[in-house]
């Protein structure tokens, strides 16, 4: 399971980080409670959305505004997928 230490988070961000962790844990439990077929569909969706994809042919091309949001979204999907894997072990 993904664990964030207090030293890794600025003190003013701890309440927000605590809320995010609570939501992550809730999502994991909700996903695990789904019927098997739907659970597997959601795992596939998570796998399909783990990485940020761009339609640009040149990987060195300048990325547009909003890239931080998309990278954070992809990172969050990866975190959730790892948490689900850890909870299933």
DSSP file (Angstrom, degrees, kcal/mol; ACC not computed):
  #  RESIDUE AA STRUCTURE BP1 BP2  ACC     N-H-->O    O-->H-N    N-H-->O    O-->H-N    TCO  KAPPA ALPHA  PHI   PSI    X-CA   Y-CA   Z-CA
    1    1 A X              0   0    0      0, 0.0     2,-0.4     0, 0.0    82,-0.1   0.000 360.0 360.0 360.0 146.1    0.0    0.0    0.0
    2    2 A X        -     0   0    0     77,-0.2     2,-0.5    19,-0.0    77,-0.0  -0.560 360.0-170.9 -72.3 125.0    1.2    3.5   -0.7
    3    3 A X        -     0   0    0     -2,-0.4     2,-0.5     2,-0.0    -1,-0.0  -0.980  10.5-160.4-123.8 130.3    2.3    5.2    2.5
    4    4 A X        -     0   0    0     -2,-0.5     2,-0.2    13,-0.0     5,-0.0  -0.933  15.0-142.8-107.2 126.3    3.2    8.9    2.8
    5    5 A X    >   -     0   0    0     -2,-0.5     3,-1.1     1,-0.1     4,-0.4  -0.566  20.0-120.3 -86.0 154.8    5.4    9.9    5.7
    6    6 A X  G >  S+     0   0    0      1,-0.3     3,-1.2    -2,-0.2    -1,-0.1   0.827 112.5  61.0 -63.0 -31.5    4.8   13.1    7.5
    7    7 A X  G 3  S+     0   0    0      1,-0.2    -1,-0.3     3,-0.0     4,-0.1   0.768  99.8  56.4 -66.6 -24.5    8.3   14.3    6.7
    8    8 A X  G <  S+     0   0    0     -3,-1.1     2,-0.4     2,-0.1    -1,-0.2   0.555 102.1  64.6 -84.6  -7.4    7.5   14.0    2.9
    9    9 A X  S <  S-     0   0    0     -3,-1.2     5,-0.1    -4,-0.4    -1,-0.0  -0.954  89.0-113.6-122.6 133.1    4.5   16.4    3.2
   10   10 A X    >>  -     0   0    0     -2,-0.4     3,-1.9     1,-0.1     4,-0.6  -0.357  32.8-116.8 -60.5 142.4    4.6   20.1    4.1
   11   11 A X  G >4 S+     0   0    0      1,-0.3     3,-1.0     2,-0.2     4,-0.4   0.836 114.2  54.5 -53.1 -37.8    2.8   20.7    7.4
   12   12 A X  G 34 S+     0   0    0      1,-0.2     4,-0.3     2,-0.1    -1,-0.3   0.718 107.6  52.2 -69.9 -18.4    0.1   22.9    5.8
   13   13 A X  G <> S+     0   0    0     -3,-1.9     4,-2.9     1,-0.2    -1,-0.2   0.527  81.9  92.3 -94.5  -6.9   -0.7   20.1    3.3
   14   14 A X  H <X S+     0   0    0     -3,-1.0     4,-2.6    -4,-0.6     5,-0.2   0.897  84.2  50.5 -58.8 -44.5   -1.2   17.3    5.9
   15   15 A X  H  > S+     0   0    0     -4,-0.4     4,-1.9     1,-0.2    -1,-0.2   0.925 114.3  45.3 -60.1 -41.6   -4.9   17.8    6.3
   16   16 A X  H  > S+     0   0    0     -4,-0.3     4,-2.4     2,-0.2    -2,-0.2   0.923 112.5  50.3 -66.2 -44.0   -5.4   17.7    2.5
   17   17 A X  H  X S+     0   0    0     -4,-2.9     4,-2.6     1,-0.2    -2,-0.2   0.887 108.6  53.6 -61.8 -38.4   -3.1   14.7    2.2
   18   18 A X  H  X S+     0   0    0     -4,-2.6     4,-2.0    -5,-0.2    -1,-0.2   0.899 109.3  48.0 -62.0 -40.9   -5.1   12.9    4.9
   19   19 A X  H  X S+     0   0    0     -4,-1.9     4,-2.3     2,-0.2    -2,-0.2   0.906 110.9  50.8 -65.8 -41.8   -8.3   13.5    3.0
   20   20 A X  H  X S+     0   0    0     -4,-2.4     4,-2.5     1,-0.2    -2,-0.2   0.926 110.2  49.6 -62.2 -44.6   -6.7   12.2   -0.2
   21   21 A X  H  X S+     0   0    0     -4,-2.6     4,-2.4     1,-0.2    -1,-0.2   0.894 109.7  51.6 -61.5 -39.8   -5.5    9.1    1.5
   22   22 A X  H  X S+     0   0    0     -4,-2.0     4,-2.2     1,-0.2    -1,-0.2   0.915 111.0  47.7 -63.3 -42.4   -9.0    8.5    3.0
   23   23 A X  H  X S+     0   0    0     -4,-2.3     4,-2.7     2,-0.2    -2,-0.2   0.896 110.3  52.2 -65.9 -39.7  -10.6    8.9   -0.5
   24   24 A X  H  X S+     0   0    0     -4,-2.5     4,-2.4     2,-0.2    -2,-0.2   0.942 110.8  47.1 -60.5 -47.0   -8.0    6.5   -2.0
   25   25 A X  H  X S+     0   0    0     -4,-2.4     4,-2.3     1,-0.2    -2,-0.2   0.898 111.9  50.6 -63.6 -40.1   -8.8    3.8    0.6
   26   26 A X  H  X S+     0   0    0     -4,-2.2     4,-2.7     2,-0.2    -1,-0.2   0.929 110.1  50.0 -62.5 -45.5  -12.5    4.3    0.1
   27   27 A X  H  X S+     0   0    0     -4,-2.7     4,-2.7     1,-0.2     5,-0.2   0.909 109.8  51.2 -60.0 -42.6  -12.1    3.9   -3.7
   28   28 A X  H  X S+     0   0    0     -4,-2.4     4,-2.4     1,-0.2    -1,-0.2   0.937 112.1  46.1 -60.7 -46.5  -10.1    0.7   -3.2
   29   29 A X  H  X S+     0   0    0     -4,-2.3     4,-1.2     2,-0.2    -2,-0.2   0.897 112.5  50.4 -65.4 -39.8  -12.7   -0.8   -0.9
   30   30 A X  H  < S+     0   0    0     -4,-2.7     4,-0.4     2,-0.2     3,-0.3   0.920 111.8  48.0 -63.7 -43.0  -15.5    0.2   -3.3
   31   31 A X  H >< S+     0   0    0     -4,-2.7     3,-1.3     1,-0.2    -2,-0.2   0.914 109.9  51.9 -63.1 -42.0  -13.7   -1.3   -6.2
   32   32 A X  H 3< S+     0   0    0     -4,-2.4    -1,-0.2     1,-0.3    -2,-0.2   0.754 105.1  57.7 -67.1 -22.7  -13.0   -4.5   -4.4
   33   33 A X  T 3< S+     0   0    0     -4,-1.2    -1,-0.3    -3,-0.3    -2,-0.2   0.545  85.4 106.0 -84.8  -7.3  -16.7   -4.8   -3.4
   34   34 A X  S <  S-     0   0    0     -3,-1.3    -3,-0.0    -4,-0.4     5,-0.0  -0.298  86.8 -89.0 -68.7 155.2  -17.8   -4.8   -7.1
   35   35 A X     >  -     0   0    0      1,-0.1     4,-2.9     4,-0.1     3,-0.3  -0.338  47.4-105.4 -58.2 149.9  -19.0   -8.0   -8.8
   36   36 A X  H  > S+     0   0    0      1,-0.2     4,-2.5     2,-0.2     5,-0.2   0.853 117.6  49.7 -51.3 -46.2  -16.1   -9.8  -10.3
   37   37 A X  H  > S+     0   0    0      1,-0.2     4,-1.9     2,-0.2    -1,-0.2   0.925 114.9  43.3 -62.1 -45.2  -16.9   -8.9  -13.9
   38   38 A X  H  > S+     0   0    0     -3,-0.3     4,-2.3     2,-0.2    -1,-0.2   0.884 111.6  55.4 -68.5 -37.8  -17.3   -5.2  -13.2
   39   39 A X  H  X S+     0   0    0     -4,-2.9     4,-2.1     1,-0.2    -2,-0.2   0.926 108.7  47.6 -58.0 -46.7  -14.2   -5.3  -10.9
   40   40 A X  H  X S+     0   0    0     -4,-2.5     4,-2.1    -5,-0.2    -1,-0.2   0.865 109.3  53.8 -65.6 -36.5  -12.1   -6.7  -13.8
   41   41 A X  H  X S+     0   0    0     -4,-1.9     4,-2.3     1,-0.2    -1,-0.2   0.909 109.5  48.5 -61.9 -41.6  -13.5   -4.0  -16.2
   42   42 A X  H  X S+     0   0    0     -4,-2.3     4,-2.7     2,-0.2    -2,-0.2   0.876 108.6  52.8 -68.3 -36.7  -12.4   -1.3  -13.7
   43   43 A X  H  X S+     0   0    0     -4,-2.1     4,-2.6     2,-0.2    -1,-0.2   0.906 109.6  49.7 -63.1 -40.1   -9.0   -2.8  -13.4
   44   44 A X  H  X S+     0   0    0     -4,-2.1     4,-2.4     2,-0.2    -2,-0.2   0.914 110.0  50.6 -63.0 -42.7   -8.7   -2.7  -17.2
   45   45 A X  H  X S+     0   0    0     -4,-2.3     4,-1.2     2,-0.2    -2,-0.2   0.923 110.8  48.9 -61.6 -44.0   -9.8    0.9  -17.2
   46   46 A X  H >< S+     0   0    0     -4,-2.7     3,-0.6     1,-0.2     4,-0.2   0.928 111.6  49.4 -60.8 -44.7   -7.2    1.8  -14.6
   47   47 A X  H >< S+     0   0    0     -4,-2.6     3,-0.9     1,-0.2     4,-0.2   0.888 110.4  50.7 -61.3 -39.1   -4.5    0.0  -16.7
   48   48 A X  H 3< S+     0   0    0     -4,-2.4    -1,-0.2     1,-0.2    -2,-0.2   0.706 115.5  42.7 -71.5 -19.8   -5.6    1.8  -19.8
   49   49 A X  T << S+     0   0    0     -4,-1.2    -1,-0.2    -3,-0.6    28,-0.2   0.174  82.2 100.4-113.5  16.4   -5.4    5.2  -18.0
   50   50 A X  S <  S+     0   0    0     -3,-0.9     2,-0.3    -4,-0.2    28,-0.3   0.767  79.5  51.9 -73.0 -26.0   -2.1    4.8  -16.0
   51   51 A X  S    S-     0   0    0     -4,-0.2     2,-0.5    -3,-0.2    20,-0.0  -0.824  83.5-116.7-116.9 150.2    0.0    6.7  -18.4
   52   52 A X        -     0   0    0     -2,-0.3     2,-0.4    19,-0.1    19,-0.1  -0.722  35.5-164.7 -80.2 128.9   -0.3   10.2  -20.0
   53   53 A X        -     0   0    0     -2,-0.5     2,-0.3    -4,-0.0    -4,-0.0  -0.935   6.7-167.2-118.3 140.8   -0.6    9.9  -23.7
   54   54 A X        -     0   0    0     -2,-0.4     9,-0.0     2,-0.2     5,-0.0  -0.919  24.0-140.4-122.6 151.9   -0.2   12.6  -26.3
   55   55 A X        +     0   0    0     -2,-0.3     2,-0.2     2,-0.0    -1,-0.1   0.468  68.2 115.8 -86.2  -2.2   -1.1   12.6  -29.9
   56   56 A X        -     0   0    0      1,-0.1    -2,-0.2     2,-0.1     7,-0.0  -0.471  57.5-152.5 -72.7 136.5    2.1   14.5  -30.8
   57   57 A X  S    S+     0   0    0     -2,-0.2     2,-0.8     1,-0.1    -1,-0.1   0.844  82.9  68.9 -74.9 -34.4    4.5   12.6  -33.0
   58   58 A X    >   -     0   0    0      1,-0.2     3,-1.8     4,-0.1    -1,-0.1  -0.772  66.8-162.9 -91.1 110.7    7.5   14.4  -31.6
   59   59 A X  T 3  S+     0   0    0     -2,-0.8    -1,-0.2     1,-0.3    -3,-0.1   0.703  90.8  56.0 -67.2 -16.6    8.1   13.4  -28.0
   60   60 A X  T 3  S+     0   0    0      2,-0.1    -1,-0.3    -3,-0.0     3,-0.1   0.430  81.4 120.1 -91.8   0.2   10.3   16.4  -27.6
   61   61 A X  S <  S-     0   0    0     -3,-1.8     2,-0.1     1,-0.1    -5,-0.1  -0.273  78.5 -90.7 -64.8 151.1    7.6   18.9  -28.7
   62   62 A X        -     0   0    0      1,-0.1     2,-0.3     0, 0.0    -1,-0.1  -0.405  42.5-131.7 -63.2 133.2    6.5   21.5  -26.2
   63   63 A X        -     0   0    0     -2,-0.1     3,-0.1     1,-0.1     4,-0.1  -0.661  22.6-119.5 -89.5 144.5    3.6   20.3  -24.1
   64   64 A X    >   -     0   0    0     -2,-0.3     3,-1.2     1,-0.2    -1,-0.1  -0.054  40.0 -68.7 -76.4 177.2    0.6   22.6  -23.8
   65   65 A X  T 3  S+     0   0    0      1,-0.2    -1,-0.2     2,-0.1     0, 0.0  -0.306 116.7  41.1 -61.1 149.0   -1.0   24.1  -20.7
   66   66 A X  T 3> S+     0   0    0     -3,-0.1     4,-1.9     3,-0.0    -1,-0.2   0.419  71.9 122.2  92.0  -1.8   -2.6   21.6  -18.4
   67   67 A X  H <> S+     0   0    0     -3,-1.2     4,-2.8     1,-0.2     5,-0.2   0.876  71.6  57.6 -61.4 -36.1    0.1   19.0  -18.7
   68   68 A X  H  > S+     0   0    0      1,-0.2     4,-2.4     2,-0.2    -1,-0.2   0.904 106.0  49.5 -61.1 -40.3    0.6   19.1  -14.9
   69   69 A X  H  > S+     0   0    0     -3,-0.2     4,-2.3     2,-0.2    -1,-0.2   0.923 112.5  46.4 -64.1 -45.1   -3.1   18.2  -14.4
   70   70 A X  H  X S+     0   0    0     -4,-1.9     4,-2.4     2,-0.2    -2,-0.2   0.888 112.9  49.3 -66.6 -39.5   -2.9   15.3  -16.9
   71   71 A X  H  X S+     0   0    0     -4,-2.8     4,-2.3     2,-0.2    -1,-0.2   0.900 111.8  49.2 -65.9 -40.0    0.3   14.0  -15.4
   72   72 A X  H  X S+     0   0    0     -4,-2.4     4,-2.4    -5,-0.2    -2,-0.2   0.892 110.7  51.1 -65.3 -39.3   -1.2   14.2  -11.9
   73   73 A X  H  X S+     0   0    0     -4,-2.3     4,-2.1     2,-0.2    -2,-0.2   0.938 111.5  46.5 -62.1 -47.4   -4.3   12.4  -13.1
   74   74 A X  H  X S+     0   0    0     -4,-2.4     4,-1.9     1,-0.2    -2,-0.2   0.893 112.1  51.5 -63.0 -39.4   -2.2    9.6  -14.6
   75   75 A X  H  X S+     0   0    0     -4,-2.3     4,-2.4     1,-0.2    -1,-0.2   0.904 108.1  51.8 -64.1 -41.1   -0.1    9.4  -11.4
   76   76 A X  H  X S+     0   0    0     -4,-2.4     4,-2.5     1,-0.2    -1,-0.2   0.888 107.3  52.4 -64.0 -38.8   -3.2    9.1   -9.2
   77   77 A X  H  X S+     0   0    0     -4,-2.1     4,-2.3   -28,-0.2    -1,-0.2   0.908 109.6  49.9 -62.2 -41.1   -4.5    6.2  -11.4
   78   78 A X  H  X S+     0   0    0     -4,-1.9     4,-2.4   -28,-0.3    -2,-0.2   0.912 109.6  50.9 -63.4 -42.2   -1.2    4.5  -10.9
   79   79 A X  H  X S+     0   0    0     -4,-2.4     4,-2.3     1,-0.2   -77,-0.2   0.932 111.0  48.2 -61.1 -45.8   -1.3    5.0   -7.2
   80   80 A X  H  X S+     0   0    0     -4,-2.5     4,-2.3     1,-0.2    -1,-0.2   0.908 110.7  51.3 -61.8 -41.7   -4.9    3.5   -7.0
   81   81 A X  H  X S+     0   0    0     -4,-2.3     4,-2.3     1,-0.2    -1,-0.2   0.912 110.8  48.1 -63.5 -42.0   -3.8    0.5   -9.1
   82   82 A X  H  X S+     0   0    0     -4,-2.4     4,-2.5     1,-0.2    -1,-0.2   0.893 110.7  51.6 -65.2 -38.7   -0.9   -0.2   -6.8
   83   83 A X  H  X S+     0   0    0     -4,-2.3     4,-2.2     2,-0.2    -2,-0.2   0.896 109.6  49.5 -64.9 -39.5   -3.1    0.1   -3.8
   84   84 A X  H  X S+     0   0    0     -4,-2.3     4,-1.5     2,-0.2    -2,-0.2   0.914 111.0  49.6 -64.8 -42.8   -5.6   -2.3   -5.3
   85   85 A X  H  X S+     0   0    0     -4,-2.3     4,-0.8     1,-0.2    -2,-0.2   0.923 112.1  47.9 -60.6 -44.3   -2.8   -4.8   -6.0
   86   86 A X  H >< S+     0   0    0     -4,-2.5     3,-0.5     1,-0.2    -1,-0.2   0.873 111.1  50.6 -65.7 -36.8   -1.5   -4.5   -2.5
   87   87 A X  H 3< S+     0   0    0     -4,-2.2    -1,-0.2     1,-0.2    -2,-0.2   0.759 107.2  55.2 -71.8 -24.1   -4.9   -5.0   -1.0
   88   88 A X  H 3<        0   0    0     -4,-1.5    -1,-0.2     1,-0.2    -2,-0.2   0.658 360.0 360.0 -83.5 -15.9   -5.5   -8.1   -3.1
   89   89 A X    <<        0   0    0     -4,-0.8    -1,-0.2    -3,-0.5    -2,-0.1   0.483 360.0 360.0 -74.2 360.0   -2.3   -9.8   -1.8
